Amino acid sequence: MKIITAVFKPSRLDAVIEAISEAGATGLTVTEVRGYGRQQGKTEVYRGAEYEVRLLPKVKVELACADDDVERMVDAITQAANTGTIGDGKIFVHDLESILRIRTGERDEQAISG
């Protein structure tokens, strides 16, 4: 099993959720986060004064899936989150040792199946 963590622009959230739902995801967690990568923030002007914004708003989506589903989920996220501009984000795939559904006690792949 794997856990996929994707960090990308907030404007792409609806498209990503739709894409991974169509790819077969049964659940996900969304967190609003702030950060920067290569773009190192940006400069904005407010009432004539220029200032630097170092941490940009991003969205982090996490989902657990079976090993066989990883490529399909990563492809869906990549296509939906891609705008072709700097700051599109990153996708991280980690090994997931165990999952437990609290309500039923189901473990591992049974715990993430619909």
N, CA and C of each residue as an Amber inpcrd file, in Angstrom:
protein
   342
   0.8380000  -1.1770000   0.0000000   0.0000000   0.0000000   0.0000000
   0.8830000   1.2400000   0.0000000   0.3360000   2.3190000  -0.5100000
   1.0560000   3.5870000  -0.6060000   0.1640000   4.7200000  -0.1260000
   0.8260000   5.7910000   0.3040000   0.1080000   7.0360000   0.5610000
   0.6730000   8.0650000  -0.4020000  -0.2220000   8.7470000  -1.0970000
   0.1580000   9.7570000  -2.0750000  -0.1450000  11.1170000  -1.4770000
   0.8480000  11.9860000  -1.4760000   0.6850000  13.3550000  -1.0030000
   0.9760000  14.2790000  -2.1740000   0.0140000  15.1100000  -2.5260000
   0.1850000  16.0480000  -3.6290000  -0.0040000  17.4660000  -3.0930000
   0.9220000  18.3550000  -3.4450000   0.8480000  19.7610000  -3.0590000
   0.7960000  20.5630000  -4.3530000  -0.2420000  21.4070000  -4.5050000
  -0.4250000  22.1190000  -5.7670000  -1.2330000  23.3970000  -5.5460000
  -1.4920000  24.1220000  -6.6230000  -2.2120000  25.3940000  -6.5670000
  -3.6640000  25.1800000  -6.1540000  -4.1810000  26.0420000  -5.2710000
  -5.5680000  25.8960000  -4.8200000  -6.5970000  25.9520000  -5.9570000
  -6.2900000  26.6810000  -6.9960000  -7.2420000  26.8140000  -8.1060000
  -7.4910000  25.4920000  -8.8250000  -6.6410000  24.4930000  -8.6310000
  -6.7640000  23.2070000  -9.3090000  -7.4340000  22.1410000  -8.4430000
  -7.8610000  22.5060000  -7.2380000  -8.3930000  21.5090000  -6.3020000
  -9.6040000  20.7610000  -6.8520000 -10.5990000  21.4640000  -7.3590000
 -11.8000000  20.7890000  -7.8610000 -11.4690000  19.8180000  -8.9940000
 -10.5880000  20.2310000  -9.8840000 -10.1980000  19.3660000 -11.0050000
  -9.4710000  18.1170000 -10.5060000  -8.6090000  18.2780000  -9.5020000
  -7.8740000  17.1300000  -8.9600000  -8.8250000  16.1670000  -8.2630000
  -9.7340000  16.6920000  -7.4490000 -10.6980000  15.8200000  -6.7590000
 -11.5280000  15.0320000  -7.7680000 -11.9870000  15.6990000  -8.7960000
 -12.7790000  15.0180000  -9.8290000 -11.9480000  13.9420000 -10.5390000
 -10.7050000  14.2630000 -10.8570000  -9.8470000  13.3180000 -11.5880000
  -9.5400000  12.0780000 -10.7550000  -9.2170000  12.2480000  -9.4680000
  -8.8830000  11.0650000  -8.6810000 -10.1290000  10.2720000  -8.3030000
 -11.2710000  10.9320000  -8.2260000 -12.5170000  10.1940000  -8.0050000
 -12.8210000   9.3090000  -9.2090000 -12.6390000   9.8620000 -10.4100000
 -12.8470000   9.0830000 -11.6300000 -11.8300000   7.9480000 -11.7520000
 -10.6410000   8.1480000 -11.1740000  -9.5960000   7.1230000 -11.2210000
  -9.8260000   6.0180000 -10.1940000 -10.8220000   6.2100000  -9.3200000
 -11.1730000   5.1510000  -8.3830000 -10.8460000   5.3910000  -6.9280000
 -10.4210000   6.5910000  -6.5650000 -10.1250000   6.8740000  -5.1540000
 -11.4170000   6.8280000  -4.3450000 -11.3370000   6.2220000  -3.1590000
 -12.5310000   6.1130000  -2.3140000 -12.5350000   7.1240000  -1.1820000
 -11.4570000   7.8540000  -1.0030000 -11.3950000   8.8550000   0.0430000
 -10.1070000   9.6500000  -0.0520000 -10.1070000  10.8270000   0.5380000
  -8.9300000  11.6780000   0.5240000  -9.0250000  12.6860000   1.6560000
  -7.9230000  13.3300000   1.9440000  -7.8690000  14.3990000   2.9340000
  -7.2770000  15.6220000   2.2610000  -7.9050000  16.7790000   2.4760000
  -7.4370000  18.0360000   1.8950000  -7.0600000  18.9900000   3.0200000
  -5.8870000  19.6090000   2.8860000  -5.4090000  20.5700000   3.8600000
  -4.9380000  21.8200000   3.1280000  -5.3240000  22.9940000   3.6320000
  -4.7960000  24.2350000   3.0810000  -3.4460000  24.4890000   3.7420000
  -2.4070000  24.6820000   2.9280000  -1.0530000  24.8890000   3.4370000
  -0.4320000  26.0950000   2.7320000   0.7400000  26.5010000   3.2030000
   1.4980000  27.5650000   2.5460000   2.9370000  27.1170000   2.4140000
   3.5810000  27.5100000   1.3200000   4.9590000  27.1200000   1.1210000
   5.5270000  27.7320000  -0.1410000   6.7530000  27.3420000  -0.4540000
   7.3690000  27.7850000  -1.6960000   8.3850000  26.7590000  -2.1570000
   8.6760000  26.8090000  -3.4330000   9.6820000  25.9440000  -4.0340000
  10.6350000  26.8070000  -4.8280000  10.8320000  26.4680000  -6.0720000
  11.7470000  27.2260000  -6.9320000  11.3340000  28.6810000  -7.0930000
  10.0350000  28.9380000  -7.0310000   9.5740000  30.3020000  -7.2760000
   9.9530000  31.2560000  -6.1470000  10.2920000  30.7340000  -4.9750000
  10.7770000  31.5430000  -3.8620000   9.8320000  32.6880000  -3.4950000
   8.5230000  32.4390000  -3.5870000   7.5460000  33.4800000  -3.2560000
   7.3220000  34.3930000  -4.4370000   6.6870000  35.5500000  -4.1800000
   6.4380000  36.5060000  -5.2470000   6.3520000  37.9080000  -4.6540000
   6.4750000  38.9050000  -5.5220000   6.3960000  40.3030000  -5.1130000
   5.0310000  40.8420000  -5.5130000   4.3750000  41.5420000  -4.5960000
   3.0750000  42.1430000  -4.8720000   3.1250000  43.6250000  -4.5270000
   2.1680000  44.3710000  -5.0690000   2.0560000  45.8000000  -4.7810000
   0.7170000  46.0390000  -4.1070000   0.7500000  46.7160000  -2.9580000
  -0.4700000  47.0460000  -2.2290000  -0.4280000  48.5220000  -1.8830000
  -1.3920000  49.2770000  -2.3970000  -1.4710000  50.7250000  -2.1830000
  -0.1580000  51.4290000  -2.4970000   0.4230000  51.0150000  -3.5990000
   1.6430000  51.6400000  -4.0700000   2.9220000  51.1330000  -3.4270000
   2.8110000  50.3250000  -2.3890000   4.0050000  49.7950000  -1.7250000
   4.2490000  48.3670000  -2.1970000   5.4860000  48.0840000  -2.5260000
   5.8560000  46.7530000  -2.9790000   6.3010000  45.9160000  -1.7840000
   5.8230000  44.6880000  -1.7220000   6.2470000  43.8050000  -0.6410000
   6.3680000  42.3760000  -1.1660000   7.1450000  41.5790000  -0.4330000
   7.4260000  40.2150000  -0.8600000   6.5850000  39.2270000  -0.0590000
   5.9550000  38.2970000  -0.7660000   5.2030000  37.2110000  -0.1400000
   6.0450000  35.9540000  -0.3110000   6.6190000  35.4540000   0.7810000
   7.5080000  34.2860000   0.6990000   6.7250000  32.9740000   0.6540000
   5.6920000  32.8500000   1.4690000   4.9270000  31.6050000   1.5310000
   3.6230000  31.7720000   0.7500000   3.4810000  30.9840000  -0.2940000
   2.3130000  31.0710000  -1.1650000   1.2700000  30.0350000  -0.7570000
  -0.0040000  30.3570000  -0.9400000  -1.0500000  29.3840000  -0.6030000
  -1.0010000  28.1800000  -1.5320000  -1.1090000  27.0040000  -0.9390000
  -1.1270000  25.7380000  -1.6770000  -2.1900000  24.8440000  -1.0440000
  -2.4810000  23.7420000  -1.6880000  -3.4030000  22.7400000  -1.1640000
  -2.6460000  21.4180000  -1.1090000  -2.8290000  20.6880000  -0.0220000
  -2.2060000  19.3630000   0.1090000  -3.3260000  18.3210000   0.1330000
  -3.2480000  17.3740000  -0.7730000  -4.2080000  16.2720000  -0.8420000
  -3.4610000  14.9880000  -0.5130000  -4.0270000  14.1980000   0.3990000
  -3.4310000  12.9170000   0.7670000  -4.4540000  11.8150000   0.5330000
  -3.9940000  10.7090000  -0.0610000  -4.8720000   9.5730000  -0.2440000
  -4.0730000   8.2890000  -0.1620000  -4.6900000   7.2750000   0.3990000
  -4.0760000   5.9510000   0.5050000  -4.6370000   5.0790000  -0.6090000
  -3.7840000   4.2250000  -1.1730000  -4.2560000   3.3380000  -2.2360000
  -3.4000000   2.0740000  -2.2880000  -3.9130000   1.0910000  -2.9930000
  -3.1780000  -0.1520000  -3.2170000  -2.0240000   0.1180000  -4.1800000
  -0.9930000  -0.6980000  -4.1050000   0.1770000  -0.5320000  -4.9660000
  -0.2020000  -0.4970000  -6.4450000  -1.1800000  -1.2970000  -6.8380000
  -1.5980000  -1.3730000  -8.2410000  -2.2460000  -0.0870000  -8.7400000
  -2.7510000   0.7430000  -7.8310000  -3.4820000   1.9580000  -8.2080000
  -2.6110000   3.2080000  -8.2430000  -1.3690000   3.1110000  -7.8000000
  -0.5290000   4.3010000  -7.6320000  -0.3430000   5.0590000  -8.9370000
   0.0670000   4.3980000  -9.9990000   0.3420000   5.0910000 -11.2570000
  -0.9100000   5.7750000 -11.7980000  -2.0580000   5.1090000 -11.6880000
  -3.3060000   5.6960000 -12.1740000  -3.6400000   6.9720000 -11.3910000
  -3.4530000   6.9510000 -10.0660000  -3.7400000   8.1250000  -9.2350000
  -2.7510000   9.2540000  -9.5140000  -1.4770000   8.9120000  -9.6190000
  -0.4520000   9.9290000  -9.8860000  -0.6940000  10.5750000 -11.2500000
  -1.0340000   9.7820000 -12.2540000  -1.3270000  10.3300000 -13.5780000
  -2.5420000  11.2570000 -13.5390000  -3.5730000  10.8670000 -12.8110000
  -4.7810000  11.6900000 -12.7040000  -4.4680000  13.0280000 -12.0370000
  -3.6930000  12.9920000 -10.9600000  -3.3220000  14.2330000 -10.2650000
  -2.4560000  15.1110000 -11.1610000  -1.4860000  14.4930000 -11.8220000
  -0.5810000  15.2480000 -12.6940000  -1.3440000  15.9780000 -13.7870000
  -2.2440000  15.2880000 -14.4470000  -2.9950000  15.9120000 -15.5400000
  -3.9240000  17.0090000 -15.0300000  -4.5530000  16.7870000 -13.8790000
  -5.5160000  17.7680000 -13.3670000  -4.8470000  18.9930000 -12.7480000
  -3.6720000  18.8260000 -12.1400000  -3.0180000  19.9400000 -11.4480000
  -2.0990000  20.7510000 -12.3570000  -1.7800000  20.2400000 -13.5250000
  -0.8170000  20.8890000 -14.4080000  -1.4060000  22.1210000 -15.0830000
  -0.7570000  23.2750000 -14.8710000  -1.1220000  24.4970000 -15.5930000
  -0.0160000  24.9040000 -16.5510000   1.1420000  24.2450000 -16.4350000
   2.2640000  24.5730000 -17.2990000   3.0910000  25.7490000 -16.8160000
   2.8140000  26.2410000 -15.6190000   3.5740000  27.3680000 -15.0890000
   4.3000000  26.9580000 -13.8090000   5.2770000  27.7620000 -13.4220000
   6.0320000  27.4830000 -12.2120000   5.0820000  27.4920000 -11.0080000
   5.3230000  26.6050000 -10.0740000   4.4790000  26.5340000  -8.8840000
   3.3490000  25.5350000  -8.9920000   3.3600000  24.6800000 -10.0250000
   2.2990000  23.6800000 -10.1860000   2.2950000  22.6550000  -9.0530000
   3.4360000  22.4160000  -8.4160000   3.4450000  21.5540000  -7.2430000
   4.2710000  20.3000000  -7.3860000   4.0890000  19.4160000  -6.4120000
   4.8290000  18.1570000  -6.3420000   3.8960000  17.0410000  -5.8880000
   4.2860000  15.8040000  -6.2280000   3.5820000  14.6130000  -5.7700000
   4.6050000  13.7170000  -5.0980000   4.2900000  13.2770000  -3.8900000
   5.1640000  12.3880000  -3.1210000   4.4390000  11.0610000  -2.9200000
   5.1400000   9.9510000  -3.1170000   4.5620000   8.6240000  -2.9050000
   5.4030000   7.9310000  -1.8370000   4.7310000   7.4990000  -0.7610000
   5.4100000   6.8620000   0.3680000   4.8370000   5.4700000   0.5970000
   5.6610000   4.5850000   1.1180000   5.1560000   3.2840000   1.5560000
   4.2640000   3.4850000   2.7680000   3.2180000   2.6750000   2.8440000
   2.2620000   2.7570000   3.9420000   2.2350000   1.3940000   4.6200000
   2.6580000   1.3580000   5.8480000   2.8050000   0.0870000   6.5540000
   1.4720000  -0.5460000   6.9130000   0.5450000   0.2470000   7.4360000
  -0.7100000  -0.3280000   7.8960000  -1.7990000   0.7340000   7.9420000
  -3.0420000   0.2880000   7.7750000  -4.2190000   1.1550000   7.8900000
  -5.2360000   0.4270000   8.7600000  -5.9340000   1.1680000   9.5870000
  -6.9920000   0.5930000  10.4270000  -8.2190000   1.4830000  10.3470000
  -9.3530000   0.9130000   9.9340000 -10.6160000   1.6550000   9.9560000
 -11.1480000   1.5590000  11.3850000 -11.2500000   2.6770000  12.0480000
 -11.6010000   2.7110000  13.4710000 -12.9710000   2.0910000  13.7370000
 -13.9590000   2.4280000  12.9350000 -15.3290000   1.9760000  13.1890000
 -15.4770000   0.4620000  13.1430000 -14.8670000  -0.1850000  12.1480000
 -15.0920000  -1.6150000  11.9460000 -13.9130000  -2.5030000  12.3390000
 -12.7530000  -1.9020000  12.4980000 -11.5690000  -2.6880000  12.7980000
 -10.9200000  -3.3030000  11.5700000 -11.4520000  -2.9920000  10.3680000
 -10.8600000  -3.5170000   9.1380000  -9.4420000  -2.9720000   8.9870000
  -8.5890000  -3.7730000   8.3870000  -7.1910000  -3.3940000   8.2260000
  -6.7650000  -3.3730000   6.7590000  -5.7770000  -2.5680000   6.5140000
  -5.0680000  -2.4890000   5.2420000  -6.0050000  -2.2430000   4.0690000
  -5.9380000  -3.0250000   2.9890000  -6.7250000  -2.7200000   1.7900000
  -8.2320000  -2.7660000   2.0300000  -8.6980000  -3.6000000   2.9630000
 -10.1280000  -3.6100000   3.2820000 -10.5460000  -2.2850000   3.9200000
  -9.6400000  -1.6420000   4.6240000  -9.9430000  -0.3790000   5.3030000
 -10.0690000   0.7920000   4.3360000  -9.4870000   0.6830000   3.1380000
  -9.5820000   1.7850000   2.1660000 -10.5080000   1.4760000   1.0110000
 -11.0740000   0.2970000   0.9780000 -12.0170000  -0.0260000  -0.0910000
 -13.3620000   0.5810000   0.2470000 -14.1100000   0.9320000  -0.7870000
 -15.4040000   1.5810000  -0.6420000 -16.2460000   0.9650000   0.3670000
